[in-house]
Amino acid sequence: MISFDIAPYREHPWYQALLLGGACAVVSLLLVGGNAMTSQPIQDHLTADKLAMLAQVLPQSYYDNDPLAETIELHSDALIGPATLMLARKNGELSACALQLSTAGWGGVMQIIMAIKPNGELLGVRIISHKETPGLADKIEREKSDWITSFDGKSLTNVSEKGWAVKKDGGEFDQFTGATITPRSVVRGIHQGLLLFQQWLKNQPSATTHTTHNEQAVEVHS
């Protein structure tokens, strides 16, 4: 049996480079294999989370399509980043939309999801995430208070322009004791969302118009 002594080569740079390259190749293969095994379960989990989030404001009875597959990016100067409009269809016709947007709160960015009928009426609103003060401003959460449900049924038609504010500012919506900025931000975000939806709807040839995934839509400037 022929033996090969590698000891004399261990100090050579090419040997060290070869050893390092081999180790990197093994690690890369392990990472690729691990990603292939976990990417689908992760994607399935994310989809389930999005559907659960959607179900909070938009009942399944409103659609027979996949709203997550029909999304449109909308833009408003009054919001943080683009908003995502998800189209719900029943028998091919637009039955409702869900709009996810971000607005500035007292503690940081708040993410809001709202469902809107084609006539502009709100089906429901929920706060997805926020950084507001616990015990003081977290009444925006449905689990802590029913305040967020006060927007159900509201629209740009049955609430005046001035009415889209907290009562302290002359509007229709309650604020929280010692925490006015948070509800003020939520009201402002919802109002901007409704304006954004209204502008988008005006640009559609009809309520049944089919739109493609990630189509760029209108911008609203405040």
C-alpha positions as CSV (number, residue, x, y, z in Angstrom):
1,M,0.0,0.0,0.0
2,I,1.4,3.4,-1.0
3,S,1.3,6.1,1.7
4,F,1.6,9.8,1.1
5,D,3.0,12.1,3.8
6,I,1.4,15.5,3.6
7,A,3.4,16.9,6.5
8,P,6.0,18.7,4.3
9,Y,3.3,20.6,2.5
10,R,1.3,21.9,5.5
11,E,3.3,25.1,5.7
12,H,2.8,25.9,2.0
13,P,0.3,28.7,1.2
14,W,-1.4,26.6,-1.5
15,Y,-2.1,23.9,1.1
16,Q,-3.7,26.3,3.5
17,A,-5.8,27.8,0.6
18,L,-6.9,24.4,-0.5
19,L,-7.9,23.4,3.0
20,L,-9.9,26.7,3.5
21,G,-11.5,26.3,0.1
22,G,-12.6,22.8,0.9
23,A,-14.1,23.8,4.2
24,C,-16.0,26.7,2.6
25,A,-17.3,24.3,-0.1
26,V,-18.6,21.9,2.5
27,V,-20.3,24.7,4.5
28,S,-21.8,26.1,1.3
29,L,-23.3,22.7,0.4
30,L,-24.7,22.3,3.9
31,L,-26.3,25.8,3.7
32,V,-27.8,25.2,0.3
33,G,-29.2,21.9,1.4
34,G,-30.6,23.4,4.6
35,N,-32.2,26.2,2.7
36,A,-33.8,23.9,0.2
37,M,-35.3,21.8,3.1
38,T,-36.6,24.8,5.1
39,S,-37.6,27.4,2.5
40,Q,-41.0,25.9,1.7
41,P,-42.1,25.4,5.3
42,I,-41.0,29.0,6.0
43,Q,-42.9,30.3,3.0
44,D,-46.0,28.3,4.1
45,H,-45.8,29.7,7.6
46,L,-45.5,33.3,6.3
47,T,-48.5,32.7,4.0
48,A,-50.6,31.3,6.9
49,D,-49.6,34.4,9.0
50,K,-50.8,36.7,6.2
51,L,-54.1,34.9,5.8
52,A,-54.7,35.0,9.6
53,M,-54.0,38.7,9.5
54,L,-56.3,39.2,6.6
55,A,-59.1,37.2,8.3
56,Q,-59.1,39.7,11.1
57,V,-60.7,42.4,8.9
58,L,-61.9,40.5,5.8
59,P,-64.2,37.5,6.2
60,Q,-63.6,34.5,3.9
61,S,-67.2,34.8,2.8
62,Y,-66.2,37.9,0.8
63,Y,-63.9,36.2,-1.6
64,D,-63.2,33.0,-3.5
65,N,-59.8,34.1,-5.0
66,D,-56.4,34.5,-3.4
67,P,-56.1,38.2,-2.3
68,L,-52.4,37.6,-1.5
69,A,-51.8,36.9,-5.2
70,E,-53.5,40.0,-6.4
71,T,-51.7,42.9,-4.8
72,I,-51.1,46.5,-5.9
73,E,-48.5,48.9,-4.5
74,L,-50.0,52.4,-3.7
75,H,-48.1,55.5,-2.6
76,S,-48.9,58.4,-0.4
77,D,-46.7,61.2,1.0
78,A,-48.6,60.9,4.3
79,L,-47.6,57.3,4.8
80,I,-44.3,55.5,5.6
81,G,-43.3,53.6,2.5
82,P,-45.7,52.0,0.0
83,A,-49.1,50.6,1.0
84,T,-50.2,47.2,-0.3
85,L,-53.7,46.8,-1.6
86,M,-55.0,43.2,-1.7
87,L,-58.0,42.5,-4.0
88,A,-60.8,40.3,-2.9
89,R,-63.1,38.9,-5.6
90,K,-66.3,36.9,-5.5
91,N,-67.3,35.1,-8.7
92,G,-64.8,37.3,-10.6
93,E,-66.1,40.6,-9.3
94,L,-64.4,42.9,-6.8
95,S,-66.2,42.4,-3.5
96,A,-63.7,44.2,-1.1
97,C,-60.1,45.2,-0.7
98,A,-57.6,44.9,2.2
99,L,-55.1,47.7,2.6
100,Q,-51.9,47.3,4.6
101,L,-50.0,50.5,5.4
102,S,-47.5,52.0,7.8
103,T,-47.8,55.3,9.6
104,A,-45.8,57.2,12.3
105,G,-46.9,56.8,15.9
106,W,-45.5,58.1,19.2
107,G,-43.1,55.3,19.7
108,G,-42.3,54.4,16.1
109,V,-43.9,52.9,13.0
110,M,-47.4,51.4,13.3
111,Q,-48.6,48.9,10.7
112,I,-52.4,48.9,10.0
113,I,-54.6,46.6,8.0
114,M,-58.0,47.7,6.9
115,A,-60.7,46.1,4.8
116,I,-62.8,48.3,2.5
117,K,-65.9,47.6,0.5
118,P,-66.0,48.9,-3.1
119,N,-68.4,51.7,-1.9
120,G,-65.6,52.9,0.4
121,E,-67.1,51.7,3.7
122,L,-64.7,50.1,6.2
123,L,-65.3,46.5,7.0
124,G,-62.7,46.4,9.8
125,V,-59.4,47.8,11.0
126,R,-56.7,46.2,13.0
127,I,-53.2,47.2,14.3
128,I,-50.7,44.6,13.1
129,S,-47.7,46.0,15.0
130,H,-46.8,49.1,17.0
131,K,-44.3,50.5,19.5
132,E,-46.6,52.6,21.6
133,T,-46.5,52.8,25.4
134,P,-47.9,49.7,27.1
135,G,-50.7,50.3,29.5
136,L,-51.3,53.8,28.1
137,A,-51.5,53.8,24.3
138,D,-51.9,50.1,23.6
139,K,-55.7,50.4,23.6
140,I,-55.4,50.5,19.9
141,E,-55.1,46.7,20.1
142,R,-58.4,44.8,19.8
143,E,-57.3,42.6,22.7
144,K,-57.0,45.6,25.0
145,S,-60.0,47.7,23.9
146,D,-62.8,47.8,21.4
147,W,-61.7,51.3,20.3
148,I,-60.4,50.1,16.9
149,T,-63.9,48.8,16.1
150,S,-65.3,52.3,16.1
151,F,-64.1,52.6,12.5
152,D,-66.4,49.8,11.3
153,G,-68.8,51.1,8.8
154,K,-67.1,54.5,8.5
155,S,-66.3,56.0,5.1
156,L,-65.3,59.3,3.5
157,T,-69.0,59.7,2.8
158,N,-70.5,59.3,6.3
159,V,-67.6,61.1,8.1
160,S,-66.7,64.6,7.1
161,E,-63.2,65.7,6.2
162,K,-63.0,67.5,9.6
163,G,-64.5,64.5,11.3
164,W,-61.5,62.3,10.5
165,A,-59.7,63.4,13.7
166,V,-59.9,62.7,17.4
167,K,-62.4,64.7,19.4
168,K,-59.7,66.9,21.0
169,D,-59.0,68.1,17.5
170,G,-62.7,68.6,16.6
171,G,-63.2,65.2,15.0
172,E,-65.5,62.2,15.7
173,F,-63.1,59.7,17.3
174,D,-62.2,59.3,21.0
175,Q,-58.7,59.7,22.2
176,F,-57.1,58.0,25.2
177,T,-56.5,59.8,28.5
178,G,-52.9,60.9,28.5
179,A,-52.2,59.5,25.1
180,T,-53.7,61.6,22.3
181,I,-50.8,61.2,19.8
182,T,-51.4,57.4,19.3
183,P,-55.1,57.5,18.4
184,R,-54.5,60.7,16.4
185,S,-51.9,58.8,14.3
186,V,-54.2,55.8,13.8
187,V,-57.1,58.1,12.6
188,R,-54.8,59.9,10.3
189,G,-53.5,56.6,8.8
190,I,-56.9,55.2,8.3
191,H,-58.1,58.4,6.6
192,Q,-55.1,58.4,4.3
193,G,-55.8,54.8,3.5
194,L,-59.4,55.6,2.5
195,L,-58.2,58.5,0.3
196,L,-55.7,56.2,-1.3
197,F,-58.3,53.5,-2.0
198,Q,-60.7,56.1,-3.4
199,Q,-58.2,57.5,-5.8
200,W,-57.2,54.1,-6.9
201,L,-60.8,53.1,-7.5
202,K,-61.4,56.2,-9.6
203,N,-58.6,55.2,-11.9
204,Q,-60.2,51.7,-12.6
205,P,-62.2,51.2,-15.8
206,S,-64.7,49.2,-13.7
207,A,-64.9,47.5,-10.4
208,T,-64.3,44.1,-12.1
209,T,-61.0,45.2,-13.7
210,H,-58.4,42.5,-13.3
211,T,-55.0,43.8,-12.1
212,T,-51.8,41.9,-12.1
213,H,-49.5,41.1,-9.1
214,N,-47.4,44.0,-7.9
215,E,-48.8,46.5,-10.5
216,Q,-47.8,50.0,-9.7
217,A,-50.8,52.2,-8.9
218,V,-51.7,55.8,-8.1
219,E,-50.0,58.2,-5.8
220,V,-51.8,60.5,-3.3
221,H,-50.1,63.7,-2.2
222,S,-51.2,65.3,1.1
